[in-house]
Amino acid sequence: MSKYPIIDSTLSQETFTFPIVIGLTAVQQEVVLPHHHQFYEISIYIEGAALDVVNGEEISSVRGTVICKLPHRIHGTRPIAPAGYKKYNLMFDMDILLAADMDRELKRLFHFSSNSSKLPFFQLKEEQMQLLERLCIDIHREYLSEQPFKQSYIRSKLIEILIVISRSENLSAESANRTALSEPAPSDRSPSAAAGASPGSKKINQALQYIHSHYLMDLSLEGLAAELYVSAPYLSRMIKQSTGKSFTDYVHDLRIEMSCSLLVSTSMSILDVSIEAGYSSFKTFSRVFLKKKGMSSSKYRQHFSKVK
């Protein structure tokens, strides 16, 4: 089980082993420096104002702002209101979004790639925000309790929160065209996969969750297959069927996304960026980056960088 860091109002760090962490943060003037982590995070502002930077993009956050941060996306926060800000932070394993029983379009909605024209945030109207705030109070109270079936309750409330957020805008057409997270286009899916009846669905969810948690490390198809007690050819077919991509291409996509985040959000050297993004060979990084982005990493930084 992963351990999750959570930053409280004094910026001290605690660790938790539960796969969902719910925090209520009240900050006056402290700055949260740019950082990244291996779990998904959703920030829901209920009071005050702050300037968030996610992947180099600035977001002016006020009551009703909801910001989504995929694993290993560089982000930081600076208060801009005299009284600071107050927000709920929902942090959870990627396998919750990868779960087979979650609606496919809901998965798509909460994946924001560097190729997406949509910034990773929503601005809710007051009526929607009041409903979301009640859900946040409920899930936070449950998180702090010792009630039976606590994990199941919190998981159900988290999905309810995701649904409320997704209904905050008319996003059905946009979400249908957004790059899917771990889901292929309908034409690429077999009938059994479309019905969620594939016997390997549990294994593929475990595989994708493992990839999302370990892609910055030395990762191979053979090693992952051994970890899951399946053959490499079988796992390769399952990943291709589920994502529409080969294992190697899927890992490259995640690593290049991470490198793009570092390029636009930090002043790290490009060599250090390649290492931080999981590449042991700078030559491989340069070749893959050019193929994926259509330009070199240095030109990408020049074009998109927000680092002054």
N, C-alpha and C positions, 0 to 999 in steps of 0.2 A: 504494500500500500504506500502511495506517495505521501510525502509530508509537504504541507503547504505553509508558506510564510504569509502572515497577515500583519499589516502595519496599522497600529492604533494611533490615537491622537498625539502620542509622544514619540512616534516613529520607532518604537521598540518593536522587536520581532518575537513572535511566538510560533510554534509549529503544531500542526494538527495532523491526525492520520485519517480523519473522515473524508471521503471523496468529495464532499460538498462543504464549503466553508462560507458562512454568512457573517459579515462584519458590518458594524455601524461605525462610521468614521466621522468625527467632529474635529475639524482643523481650523485654527485661527490664521496664523501667518506662516506656518512651516511649509517648505517646498519639498515635494516628493521628487527626488532626482530620477532621471531616466533609468529604467531597468527593464528586465524581462524575466519571465518564468515559464514553467512548462505546463501550466494549467490555463483554462479559459477564465476570463474575468469579465463581469458585467458591472458597471458602476451606474447607480441610479441616484441622481441628485434630488434632494428634497428641500434644501435651504441654501441660500448664499450664492456665490459665484466663484468660478475658477477658470483658469486657462489650462486645458489639457492638450498634450501633444502626443499623438499616436502615429508612429511611422513617419514622423516629420510633418504631419498635418495638424494645424492648430484648430482646436474646437473650443468655443466659448460656452462654458457649461453653466446653466442656471437650473432652477427648479424645473423638473420635467425632462431634463437631458438624460439620455440613456446611452452609454458608451460601451461598445463591445470590443474586447481585446483578445484576439486569438493567442495561443501559446507562442512565446518567443517574439512577440511584437514589442518593439521598444516604445515605452510610454512613460510620461511623467506628468506632474500636476503642480500648478502654482496658483495660490489664492489671489483673487483680484477684488474681492469685496472686503471692506474693513472688518466685518465680523467673520470672515472666512467662509467655510462651507460645511455642509452636512450631507453625507451620502451613504447609501447602502452598497456594499461590495459583495457580489455573489461570485464565488470562485469554485470551479469544479473540473473534474477530469473530462478530457475530450470524449471518453467512451460514452458519456451521457448523451452527447450530440450524435455519436455514431451508433446509438442503440437502434436495433432493427425495428422496434415497435414505435419509434418516433416518425411522424409524418415527414415524407421526403422533402416537401416544400419548406417545412419548418427548418430542416437541416440546412437547406440552401440559403434561407434568409439570413442565418447567423454566420455565414462564411463571407468574409470580406477579403478579397485578394488585392494585390497591388495593381491588377488590371481593371478593377472595378471602378466605375465612375462615381459610385456611391461611397461617401465617407462612412466610417464604422460607427455611426451614431443615429439616434432618433430623437425628435423633440416632441414630447407628448403634450396634448392639450390638458387643461386643468381637470376636466372630468375624468379623462383616462388616467391622469396622474394620481388622483385621489384613490381610484381603484387599485392602481399599482402600489401605492404607499400602504394601503391596508394589507395587501398580500405580503409586502416586505416586512411589515410589523409582525404578521402572523408567522412567516417562515423564520424570522429572527428569534421570536419567542420560542418556537418549537426547537430551534437549533440549540438554545441555551437550556432546554429542559431535559429531563430524563424519562420522557414518556415512552411506553412500549410502541414498537413499530415506527420509531422516530425516523429512521432512514427512508422508509417507504413514503412516509408523509411528506418529508422534505423534498424528495424527488418529484412527487406529484405536484407539489406547490411550485417547484422550479419550472416544470413544464407549463403550468398555468401562467406563470409570470412571462415566459417566453411567448405564449400565445397572445397575452394582453399587449405585449410590446409589438408583436407582428401585426396586430389589428389596428395599431395606432396610425397607420398610413394606408393609402390604397396601393399596396405593393404586390398584388397578385400577378400583374403582368410583368413587373420588373423582376420579381423573384423567380419567375419562370425562366427568365433569360440569364439569371446569374449563375456563375460557375458553381457547380455542385460540390459539396464536401462529401467525399467518399461515396458518391452516388453517380452512376452513369446516366446518360440520356435514356429515355424510355425505350427507344428502338434498340439499344444495346443490351437490354436486360432480358433474360430468359423468363418464361412464364412463372417458373417456380420462384425465381428471385423477386419478380414483381409482386408475388403474393406473400413474400416474406417467409416462404416455406423451404428455402434451401437448407439442406442438412448441414452445410458448412457455414451457416450464417453466424453462429457463435464464434467459430474459429476466425472468420474474416474480421469480425468486430474486434476480437482480441488482437489480431495482427495489426489492424489499422491504429488501434489505440497504442500499441507498442511502438509502432513507427513514429507516431506523433510525439511520443515521450522520449524517444531515443535517436531521432534523426540527426542530431548534432554530434552524435558519437559514431564510432566505427560500427557500421551496420551492414550486414550482408543478408541476402536471401537465404543462404544455407544456414547461417546462424539463427535467423528468425524462425526458420522451419524447425530447427532442432529445439528451440525454446518452446514451440507449440506442439512438438511431437507429431509433426506431419512431414511428408516428403517435400523437397524443394519444388519439383515440377507441379505438384498438386497446389501448393501455396501460390505459386506463380500464376496458375490458371485462375484461382479464386480472386486474387488481387486484380487481375485483368478484367474478369467478369464484373467485379463490384465497382471498380473505379474507371474502367476504360483505358487504364494505363498499365504499363509494366511496372514491376517493383522498382526498378532503377529510375524510371521516369518520374514515378510518384515521389520518391525520396528527393530527386533533383528539384522538383517543383517546390517542396517544402524548404529545402536548403537555399534555393535562390530567393524565395520570399523573405527568408531571414536575412540574407545578405542585402537585399534591397532596403529592408528596415534599417540595418546598420549603416548603409551608405548614406541615406538621407537624414539620419537622426544623430550620427556621431561623426567625429573627425578621425576615427581610426584609419590607419593605412589600409589600402585595399588588400594587401597581403594578410594583415591581421583579420580583416573582415572575412576573407576566404577560410581562414582557420577557424574562426568563431562560428561560421556557418556550417562547419562539419567537413570541410575539404582538406585532405592531407596533401593534395597536389594542386598547386596554383595553376598549372597548365590545364588541368581538368576543369577547375573552377572557371577559368577564362573562356574555355571552349563552350561549356554548358551555359554560362551566362549570356554569351553572344547569341547562342542558338535560341534561348528562351526569351530574351528581351530585344533582340534585333539590334543591339548596340553593346559596346564594351562597358564594363563596370565603371570606368572612369568617366565616360560620356554620360552614363546614367546618373552618376553623382552630380556632374555639372548641370544637368538638366533639371533634376528633381530636388537637389539638396536644399534643406532649410537651415543647415548649420551655418552660423555666421562666424 
